[in-house]
Amino acid sequence: MAEARGTKIGGDLRLRGRLGAAASAAVRKERAANRAAELAPIIAELRQAGAATLKALAAGLNRQSIPAPRGGTWSGAQVLLLLARIEGAA
């Protein structure tokens, strides 16, 4: 009946999708920043112990059984992204 009177039923799904995606991205970004802040001291310790390459840093994180962002083991590429986030926050 409401439709017959010209009342719009439902909402703009595209708008809700964009708002949801933006909110989700903000949450993921905040979580990544928090994780980078937690790992920054560990990275500093590894560097001080002589780990100079991305591969060496990844190996150090793996030795300490620290899970990579999506689980599993660390790679040099993941360490590079972590360093960029750590240095961007400083």
C-alpha positions, 0 to 999 in steps of 0.5 A: 500500500505504501508503494501505491502512495509513492512511498519509497520502500527500502533504502539505497543499497549502494549507499549502505554498501559504500558506508559499510566499506568505509567503516570496515576499512577504518577498522582494519586500518586501526587494527593494523596500526595497533599491531604495528605499534605492538611489533615495533619494539620487537623489530627494534630488538631484532635490528639491534641483534643484527637483523639488517635485511627484510628476510632476516627480520622475517626469520626473527619474527618466525623464530619467536612464533609471532603470526603474520597478519593473516596467520602463517609465517612472515615474508620479506614483503610483509615485513616491508609493509609492517616497517612502512606502517611503523615508520609512518606512525612515528 
